[in-house]
Amino acid sequence: MTQSMTGFARGSVTTGALTVTVECRSVNNRYLDLQCRMPDTLRSVEGNLREQAGTFFARGKLELLVRVSDGGSGAPATLNSERLSALKAALSEVADVFPDAAAPDQLALLLSPGVLSEPETDLEALQSATSNAARQCFEGLREQRQQEGAKLATLIQQRSDAMRAHLATLRKQLPELQTAHRQRLLDRLQSLDIEAEPMRLEEEIVYVLQRADVEEEMDRLDAHLDAIESALQSTTPVGRRLDFLMQELNREANTLGSKSTALSTTNVSVEFKVLIEQMREQIQNIE
């Protein structure tokens, strides 16, 4: 399924008193580029997150934000009696040496290292929750990118159909255009009042008509449009292939315009370029 490269999703998993939330924003990029912002305690899972992202996406710049929040229902911090006693003894010795020194207040004592013991966090469970939340996030982001990609594929298909319609019209007009071009060449030669050998004259006219023939260009345009429709049905990333096909379409449209012998053919060439540019704009957002 055609997939876009833009989207946003969020995943959340709760473990114990902690909730891990993973948010991911995706934008266009030539390659897959994952940028992570997370607490330092979770840096060890960054490699796992990159591997996960690679299984879901092939291209795009992903900005990943990991947050850990406390629900407030966890165990409260406790006083370390041994540490507090040691601090008391140390303060007593300081008071003996510096009797005029001001004693610390209760808040300063609580802020001393080791006095308050925070409950230990189950790091393994937290890392597992982060990985699961990231998977939820990536699944949601992939679904959103696929939905956007389906819309882009529809827009590209519409323009491909429009090009086919112009090609069909041009094919019907081609015999008439070739006859008119031949008659214009004969009229010009007659206006010059030059005596020419009929066989030689016919050979030159055929040569000029062959140079102006656009059947090959039209056949290649048809083939490229078939390739575009096939790519849109593919289950693998097709953005680069579609971009290459746009270059090929544009090349054939330019050749068609350069060989034009009538205003109608020139107009078709210009219309092709407009449609190709519109498709190219959409393809820049396809993975």
Secondary structure, DSSP 4 states (H G I P E B T S, - for coil): ---BS-EEEEEEEEETTEEEEEEEEEE--SSEEEEEE--GGGGGGHHHHHHHHHHH-SSEEEEEEEEEEE-S-SPPPEE-HHHHHHHHHHHHHHHHH-TTSPPP-HHHHHTSTTTEEPPPP-HHHHHHHHHHHHHHHHHHHHHHHHHHHHHHHHHHHHHHHHHHHHHHHHHHHHHHHHHHHHHHHHHHHHHHT----HHHHHHHHHHHHHHT--HHHHHHHHHHHHHHHHHHT-SS--HHHHHHHHHHHHHHHHHHHHT--SHHHHHHHHHHHHHHHHHHHHHTTB-
